Amino acid sequence: MINLSRWKVGLVVVALLLGILFSLPNFLPASVRDQVKGFMPTQVLNLGLDLQGGSYLLMEVDTDDLVKTKINSVTEEVRARLGEKSIAFSALTASGTTVSVRITDPAAVNSAYSTLARLATPLPKNAAVNDMNVQRGNDQTITLTLTQEGIRSTSAGAVETSIEVIRKRIDSLGTKEPSISRQGINRIVIEAPGESDPEQLKRIIGRTAKLTFQMVDETVSPSDIAAGRIPPGSEALMDDSTGQSLVVRKAILVAGGSLTRANVGVDQYQRPAIDFAFNGEGAKAFGEATSRNIGKRFAIILDGHIVSAPTIQGAITGGTGQITGSFTHEEASEVVNVLKSGALPAKLNFESQRTVGAELGADAVHAGMISTIIAFITIVVFMFLAYGFVFGGVSIAALLVNLVLIVAAMTFFQATLTLPGVAGLILSLAVAVDANVLIYERIRDEERSGHKPIAALDVGFSRALVSILDANITSLISALIMFVFGAGPVRGFAWTLMIGVFTSVFSAILVSQVLLGWWYRATKPKKLPI
């Protein structure tokens, strides 16, 4: 076991060189890292909120809003499908998770049912279950009810989509390495290191950015709006340009998902505006809609508010346009950023927030450094007193290699180091020394039992290996459980501990073995100084 195989020596040397290469940028100033970019890695450790300062937000996807949006979509789809088949209907209503419609002609019920049954689609991960149940009822009615499985699937998909949209929006702010993760079924945790303004984050993140183009329902008079007499298929929305309600048809001509470009421009009065362009499909739909409705008004709606409602003077076939309104330049820039990143599938509710100041983060870094140094010095003193200069020195050298490898691994994988992560780092050092203690005590026992030095070294390493692996596998399982089921600081601790388990086993077994092998070859002692 103590023999100096070439592969062992080569593996230790390569690991040490790679460790130095990937950990070195953490100790170089930014100006030097910029100069050596392209010649060596320049990534550095990401510090968490508690070490760097920043903002923490906990949000929840509004499932009720998601269901409401889905039901509204199903209602309009029912109206469109029956209209395409020229099937007369009445009493199209939506309540909770159910849409109900009455078919006027009894002879058309079968055809209507077949048409609407196609709206139910199998779930992506469970093809045996549909997202909604379509059933016939009494008095020529057909009901479409969202299934609980479908609602859960839609909610899960909404969370994943929201995470990607949020990531794009935060990236547009230039925030370095934000941490965006899912918590539970419908919650999202955001940690933005270095971002000291959580209100700006909330404005950027919380905006749904649902952009739609819909026709104005000009059959409704102001008195009808005041009396709440809104016809089916239409809705009253606030017109921000006039401060009054305006009725628009629910049918969407074009949605924001068809945008390919959005940027800040100016209108004819040199006021901030938003220029946009559609993709081919959106440009075609917009051109057809405007050509059919010349002389009528259409509304540009952003997050449920009418930004403007111009009159169509002619067919708009170029696929480009401009949104005007009472924007400031900052507001227009924020709208452009959220439009570029896409719309959120549902409203986000902010559950909690907190901000860690940069000064507090600096204090935490200082405290973490002090605690790590104290732990390291304590270990050095103990190992020298307990096992002498040679064996204590070997364990300290292996410990230093272990520390370099941990920093290098965390830098390479771009892991975020948090204050609990520092605790995991210190624990990893203790675990590494514990492995050396097991090996050294076995070596002592073997030498006391009469084995020669080389035999004591060999048997000590061999017999301690099982105990070391057993202890570290147990630690690894615990760390994996914390990483999978934990969140925030717990995951930071678990991630550092997992890396430390692998580097500790490597340094305690291979590095110590190679160093002791070299020492034995050079000195060939009659008695081990342990």
VOGU-3710 file (C-alpha; in Angstrom, 3 decimals, decimal comma):
1> minlsrwkvg> 0,000/0,000/0,000  2,916/2,359/0,773  4,676/1,638/-2,534  5,244/4,708/-4,718  3,411/3,705/-7,865  3,876/6,053/-10,787  0,134/6,520/-11,175  -0,171/7,585/-7,534  2,620/10,128/-7,778  1,332/11,358/-11,151
11> lvvvalllgi> -2,234/11,698/-9,860  -1,114/13,706/-6,811  1,092/16,015/-8,901  -1,598/16,604/-11,545  -4,278/17,223/-8,890  -2,021/19,678/-7,048  -1,147/21,582/-10,236  -4,804/21,814/-11,292  -5,743/22,858/-7,756  -3,212/25,695/-7,799
21> lfslpnflpa> -4,256/26,712/-11,337  -7,968/27,025/-10,507  -7,587/28,485/-7,004  -4,882/31,050/-7,870  -7,260/33,604/-9,514  -8,984/34,044/-6,142  -5,801/35,654/-4,803  -5,025/37,846/-7,839  -6,323/41,403/-8,308  -8,905/41,945/-11,071
31> svrdqvkgfm> -6,379/43,863/-13,204  -3,994/40,891/-13,235  -6,839/38,455/-14,008  -7,772/40,589/-17,022  -4,202/40,454/-18,316  -3,878/36,655/-18,063  -7,324/35,913/-19,522  -6,913/33,318/-22,262  -3,751/31,865/-20,738  -5,243/30,483/-17,531
41> ptqvlnlgld> -8,615/30,238/-15,750  -9,845/33,559/-14,366  -12,984/32,428/-12,547  -13,182/33,275/-8,852  -15,320/32,053/-5,975  -18,845/33,416/-5,822  -19,625/34,829/-2,392  -23,151/34,439/-1,036  -25,341/37,194/0,359  -24,068/36,752/3,892
51> lqggsyllme> -20,474/37,278/2,724  -20,909/39,821/-0,065  -24,150/41,587/0,765  -27,173/41,721/-1,512  -30,906/41,068/-1,683  -33,005/38,013/-0,861  -36,551/37,550/-2,160  -39,033/34,742/-1,603  -41,917/34,661/-4,085  -44,906/32,445/-4,681
61> vdtddlvktk> -46,564/31,771/-8,030  -50,222/32,825/-7,727  -51,997/29,554/-8,506  -55,427/31,215/-8,381  -54,326/33,728/-11,008  -52,924/30,865/-13,084  -56,231/28,984/-12,946  -58,166/32,151/-13,773  -55,969/32,774/-16,822  -56,363/29,160/-17,938
71> insvteevra> -60,172/29,278/-17,531  -60,376/32,551/-19,504  -58,291/30,958/-22,248  -60,541/27,865/-22,324  -63,644/30,078/-22,453  -62,384/31,961/-25,502  -61,247/28,720/-27,112  -64,743/27,249/-26,668  -66,258/30,353/-28,238  -63,843/30,200/-31,194
81> rlgeksiafs> -64,193/26,435/-31,823  -68,004/26,495/-31,780  -67,976/29,586/-33,986  -65,753/27,842/-36,546  -68,232/24,943/-36,740  -71,223/27,357/-36,889  -72,722/25,700/-33,818  -75,183/27,984/-32,038  -74,746/28,204/-28,275  -75,788/30,223/-25,241
91> altasgttvs> -74,993/30,543/-21,537  -71,200/30,305/-21,960  -70,068/30,801/-18,370  -66,934/30,237/-16,290  -66,945/29,487/-12,562  -63,984/28,334/-10,492  -62,261/25,597/-12,503  -65,231/24,866/-14,787  -66,455/26,289/-18,101  -70,044/25,498/-19,077
101> vritdpaavn> -71,837/26,051/-22,395  -75,370/25,234/-23,582  -75,819/24,096/-27,188  -78,954/25,645/-28,699  -79,740/22,892/-31,226  -80,165/19,382/-29,677  -79,024/17,831/-32,946  -75,679/19,653/-32,720  -74,761/18,428/-29,219  -72,776/15,420/-30,484
111> saystlarla> -70,822/17,528/-32,949  -70,158/20,176/-30,279  -68,988/17,546/-27,796  -66,591/16,019/-30,339  -65,230/19,488/-31,144  -64,710/20,521/-27,519  -63,328/17,134/-26,436  -60,252/17,903/-28,547  -59,408/20,760/-26,155  -58,423/18,222/-23,475
121> tplpknaavn> -54,774/17,265/-23,851  -52,703/14,586/-22,045  -50,268/15,792/-19,389  -46,600/15,856/-20,477  -45,446/13,457/-17,742  -48,625/11,378/-17,427  -50,279/10,708/-20,769  -53,065/8,691/-19,095  -54,473/11,855/-17,482  -55,803/14,909/-19,338
131> dmnvqrgndq> -55,485/18,523/-18,252  -59,292/18,830/-18,236  -62,404/16,649/-18,275  -65,052/17,316/-20,936  -68,505/15,996/-20,000  -72,087/16,245/-21,188  -74,677/17,525/-18,749  -78,414/18,008/-18,652  -80,333/20,394/-20,902  -77,816/20,191/-23,802
141> titltltqeg> -74,913/21,534/-21,696  -71,268/20,604/-21,992  -68,816/21,270/-19,137  -65,043/21,493/-19,250  -63,391/21,108/-15,823  -59,670/21,469/-15,067  -58,297/18,362/-13,345  -56,254/18,676/-10,144  -53,403/16,870/-11,897  -53,624/19,384/-14,726
151> irstsagave> -53,564/22,322/-12,325  -50,503/20,897/-10,547  -48,764/20,283/-13,876  -49,563/23,804/-15,070  -48,325/25,244/-11,758  -45,067/23,272/-11,946  -44,520/24,399/-15,513  -45,268/27,986/-14,523  -42,595/27,866/-11,810  -39,965/26,558/-14,247
161> tsievirkri> -40,897/29,161/-16,847  -40,897/31,911/-14,207  -37,383/30,936/-13,087  -36,046/31,276/-16,639  -37,830/34,593/-17,205  -36,609/35,952/-13,853  -33,048/34,875/-14,655  -33,128/36,839/-17,931  -34,535/39,913/-16,204  -31,938/39,889/-13,434
171> dslgtkepsi> -29,148/39,326/-15,961  -30,298/42,494/-17,746  -29,467/44,407/-14,534  -25,879/43,170/-14,634  -26,212/41,371/-11,296  -23,341/38,928/-10,883  -24,200/35,245/-10,492  -27,731/35,463/-9,044  -29,019/32,311/-7,374  -32,567/31,452/-8,477
181> srqginrivi> -34,016/28,206/-7,185  -37,315/26,474/-6,624  -38,597/25,928/-3,092  -41,461/23,514/-2,534  -44,170/23,276/-5,184  -44,776/26,880/-6,217  -42,193/29,086/-4,499  -39,072/30,708/-5,937  -36,054/31,942/-3,955  -33,838/34,662/-5,418
191> eapgesdpeq> -30,468/35,658/-3,997  -28,816/38,544/-5,826  -25,332/39,240/-4,398  -24,279/42,863/-4,600  -27,825/44,071/-5,396  -28,654/46,575/-2,660  -32,033/47,761/-3,985  -34,680/45,049/-3,465  -37,442/47,416/-4,620  -35,886/47,649/-8,070
201> lkriigrtak> -35,643/43,869/-8,158  -39,316/43,593/-7,222  -40,314/46,034/-9,968  -38,335/44,151/-12,592  -39,204/40,652/-11,417  -42,804/41,128/-10,338  -44,028/42,664/-13,579  -45,924/40,018/-15,519  -45,085/41,769/-18,840  -48,078/40,255/-20,586
211> ltfqmvdetv> -48,417/42,286/-23,778  -51,489/41,799/-25,980  -53,146/43,573/-28,881  -56,962/43,427/-28,730  -59,815/45,164/-30,529  -61,836/47,838/-28,734  -65,520/46,918/-28,361  -67,110/50,098/-29,663  -70,651/48,777/-29,211  -70,458/49,566/-25,483
221> spsdiaagri> -71,335/53,099/-24,417  -69,879/54,913/-21,364  -73,267/54,530/-19,624  -73,123/50,758/-20,196  -69,633/50,677/-18,698  -70,785/52,661/-15,665  -73,740/50,302/-15,197  -71,522/47,246/-15,594  -73,305/46,046/-18,750  -70,345/44,337/-20,422
231> ppgsealmdd> -71,256/41,904/-23,233  -69,929/38,300/-23,162  -66,538/38,021/-24,785  -65,499/41,517/-23,713  -63,963/43,065/-20,599  -63,475/46,538/-19,146  -59,871/47,667/-18,558  -58,357/50,896/-17,328  -56,999/53,154/-20,087  -53,896/54,764/-18,579
241> stgqslvvrk> -53,825/57,451/-21,277  -57,296/58,810/-20,339  -57,770/57,537/-16,800  -61,102/55,977/-17,757  -62,298/52,428/-18,382  -62,484/51,096/-21,923  -64,110/47,864/-23,096  -62,011/45,529/-25,236  -62,761/42,172/-26,786  -61,098/39,245/-25,019
251> ailvaggslt> -59,944/37,694/-28,285  -56,213/38,392/-28,675  -55,014/39,532/-32,108  -51,298/39,164/-31,339  -49,461/38,464/-28,074  -46,081/39,566/-26,767  -44,659/36,110/-27,432  -44,482/37,075/-31,126  -42,052/39,947/-30,455  -38,528/39,637/-31,839
261> ranvgvdqyq> -37,303/43,105/-30,889  -38,114/45,776/-28,337  -36,116/48,912/-27,630  -36,540/52,422/-26,274  -37,351/55,045/-28,902  -39,140/58,412/-29,092  -42,536/59,370/-30,500  -43,300/62,309/-32,790  -43,230/64,644/-29,794  -39,792/63,352/-28,720
271> rpaidfafng> -41,256/61,573/-25,688  -39,937/58,138/-24,611  -41,706/55,303/-26,436  -41,182/51,602/-27,114  -40,377/50,407/-30,628  -41,146/46,769/-31,398  -41,075/44,202/-34,186  -42,984/40,932/-34,647  -41,744/37,628/-35,995  -43,130/36,342/-39,314
281> egakafgeat> -46,182/34,702/-37,761  -46,986/37,711/-35,577  -46,490/40,169/-38,448  -48,874/38,157/-40,634  -51,565/37,966/-37,916  -51,195/41,676/-37,113  -51,365/42,625/-40,796  -54,503/40,569/-41,365  -56,190/41,951/-38,229  -55,471/45,581/-39,115
291> srnigkrfai> -56,537/45,135/-42,746  -59,939/43,787/-41,582  -60,517/46,573/-39,067  -59,534/49,800/-40,828  -61,201/52,738/-39,141  -61,639/50,875/-35,858  -59,629/51,135/-32,633  -57,394/48,497/-31,153  -55,886/48,484/-27,682  -52,273/47,841/-26,714
301> ildghivsap> -52,536/46,180/-23,307  -49,634/45,656/-20,892  -50,276/43,755/-17,658  -54,028/44,350/-17,784  -53,759/48,100/-18,418  -54,420/49,813/-21,735  -51,304/51,756/-22,683  -52,850/53,286/-25,810  -55,840/52,679/-28,085  -55,111/54,147/-31,535
311> tiqgaitggt> -57,390/54,038/-34,568  -56,264/51,792/-37,431  -55,662/54,103/-40,403  -54,561/51,309/-42,743  -53,205/47,787/-42,849  -49,963/47,481/-40,849  -48,053/44,794/-42,734  -44,447/45,690/-41,945  -44,452/43,826/-38,638  -43,161/46,843/-36,692
321> gqitgsfthe> -44,817/49,437/-34,507  -44,465/51,772/-31,566  -46,096/51,867/-28,138  -46,586/55,407/-26,889  -47,804/56,566/-23,518  -46,803/58,584/-20,484  -43,469/56,773/-20,035  -40,401/58,203/-18,405  -37,127/57,020/-19,936  -36,502/54,757/-16,918
331> easevvnvlk> -40,003/53,238/-17,137  -39,623/52,628/-20,875  -36,248/50,928/-20,277  -37,744/48,667/-17,604  -40,660/47,720/-19,886  -38,225/46,932/-22,717  -36,150/44,727/-20,414  -39,135/42,711/-19,224  -40,536/42,405/-22,768  -37,192/41,075/-24,007
341> sgalpaklnf> -37,088/38,468/-21,248  -40,654/37,314/-21,938  -43,883/37,325/-19,982  -44,401/35,558/-16,687  -47,026/32,808/-16,942  -48,731/33,997/-13,751  -48,630/36,714/-11,132  -45,911/36,468/-8,487  -46,681/37,260/-4,847  -43,769/38,450/-2,699
351> esqrtvgael> -43,702/36,510/0,554  -40,581/37,927/2,191  -37,468/39,963/1,498  -34,281/40,969/3,236  -31,155/42,915/2,418  -27,637/42,275/3,694  -25,415/45,359/3,593  -21,937/45,202/2,066  -20,406/46,199/5,421  -22,111/43,306/7,188
361> gadavhagmi> -20,924/40,979/4,421  -17,349/42,238/4,843  -17,579/41,609/8,589  -18,782/38,063/7,881  -15,865/37,469/5,486  -13,434/38,721/8,128  -15,034/36,527/10,798  -14,939/33,521/8,456  -11,236/34,078/7,708  -10,392/34,440/11,390
371> stiiafitiv> -12,301/31,277/12,325  -10,650/29,286/9,500  -7,169/30,495/10,528  -7,820/29,658/14,199  -9,103/26,196/13,257  -6,075/25,581/11,027  -3,553/26,716/13,648  -5,257/24,575/16,302  -5,022/21,527/14,047  -1,338/22,253/13,265
381> vfmflaygfv> -0,428/22,511/16,950  -2,343/19,341/17,841  -0,852/17,244/15,011  2,727/18,327/15,799  2,277/17,626/19,522  0,522/14,302/18,967  2,560/12,812/16,090  5,834/14,682/15,907  7,477/16,795/13,265  7,552/14,252/10,409
391> fggvsiaall> 4,108/12,700/10,628  2,510/15,915/11,883  4,181/17,827/9,029  2,918/15,309/6,454  -0,644/15,639/7,748  -0,407/19,448/7,605  0,979/19,312/4,048  -1,928/17,023/3,067  -4,303/19,439/4,797  -2,956/22,358/2,765
401> vnlvlivaam> -3,395/20,354/-0,446  -6,931/19,545/0,686  -7,680/23,251/1,247  -6,317/24,156/-2,206  -8,409/21,431/-3,856  -11,602/22,537/-2,086  -11,135/26,150/-3,201  -10,249/25,009/-6,734  -13,282/22,706/-6,987  -15,679/25,367/-5,738
411> tffqatltlp> -14,177/27,870/-8,180  -14,355/25,431/-11,099  -17,989/24,512/-10,443  -18,823/28,169/-9,669  -20,335/27,166/-6,335  -21,474/29,970/-4,051  -19,588/30,200/-0,767  -21,819/31,217/2,132  -21,119/31,622/5,845  -22,498/28,112/6,539
421> gvaglilsla> -20,236/27,031/3,674  -17,273/28,348/5,651  -18,455/26,143/8,531  -18,569/23,223/6,075  -15,014/24,085/5,001  -13,760/24,024/8,583  -15,580/20,737/9,197  -13,954/19,305/6,058  -10,515/20,171/7,461  -11,416/18,391/10,691
431> vavdanvliy> -12,628/15,333/8,761  -9,381/15,276/6,749  -7,299/15,359/9,933  -9,527/12,674/11,437  -8,534/10,395/8,550  -4,846/11,055/9,271  -5,436/10,291/12,943  -7,001/6,921/12,049  -4,042/6,066/9,809  -1,423/7,149/12,354
441> erirdeersg> -3,032/5,257/15,235  -3,128/2,095/13,119  0,561/2,624/12,265  1,366/3,023/15,985  -0,527/-0,157/16,842  1,243/-2,120/14,126  4,672/-0,907/15,235  3,901/-1,768/18,873  2,910/-5,270/17,805  6,421/-5,793/16,390
451> hkpiaaldvg> 6,083/-4,943/12,703  9,003/-3,310/10,920  8,557/0,350/9,915  7,737/-0,362/6,262  5,261/-3,092/7,262  3,682/-0,832/9,915  3,221/1,912/7,333  1,764/-0,467/4,766  -0,627/-2,250/7,125  -1,604/1,023/8,828
461> fsralvsild> -2,782/2,562/5,568  -4,481/-0,663/4,415  -6,453/-1,316/7,596  -7,417/2,322/8,180  -8,821/2,632/4,654  -12,055/0,783/5,457  -12,819/2,994/8,464  -11,990/6,158/6,518  -14,241/5,221/3,610  -17,047/4,204/5,959
471> anitslisal> -16,926/7,505/7,856  -16,720/9,626/4,694  -19,485/7,750/2,847  -21,733/8,388/5,850  -20,833/12,097/5,726  -21,444/12,157/1,962  -24,922/10,636/2,353  -25,790/13,206/5,026  -24,526/16,037/2,815  -26,525/14,740/-0,171
481> imfvfgagpv> -29,711/14,620/1,905  -29,148/18,191/3,106  -28,407/19,360/-0,446  -31,504/17,733/-1,979  -34,032/18,629/0,721  -32,470/21,785/2,144  -32,545/25,345/0,862  -30,377/28,454/1,043  -27,703/28,271/3,771  -28,265/24,534/4,343
491> rgfawtlmig> -27,453/23,755/0,705  -24,358/25,982/0,895  -23,109/24,000/3,886  -23,925/20,670/2,193  -22,214/21,607/-1,086  -18,959/22,571/0,652  -19,090/19,439/2,802  -19,600/17,181/-0,244  -16,575/18,638/-2,010  -14,601/18,371/1,224
501> vftsvfsail> -15,428/14,663/1,586  -13,837/13,812/-1,768  -10,784/16,033/-1,322  -10,292/14,831/2,270  -10,164/11,164/1,249  -7,796/12,009/-1,608  -5,414/14,095/0,513  -5,438/11,818/3,580  -4,843/8,609/1,669  -2,933/9,427/-1,508
511> vsqvllgwwy> -1,108/12,657/-0,636  -0,046/11,450/2,832  0,989/8,085/1,393  3,152/9,624/-1,341  4,829/12,049/1,082  5,528/9,316/3,654  6,777/7,032/0,876  9,246/9,668/-0,275  10,376/10,273/3,313  10,874/6,558/3,974
521> ratkpkklpi> 12,896/6,072/0,791  15,127/8,996/1,695  15,742/8,120/5,374  15,009/4,367/5,786  14,479/4,727/9,574  14,835/1,814/12,000  11,998/3,215/14,100  9,106/5,462/13,095  9,182/8,901/14,812  5,487/8,814/15,602
//
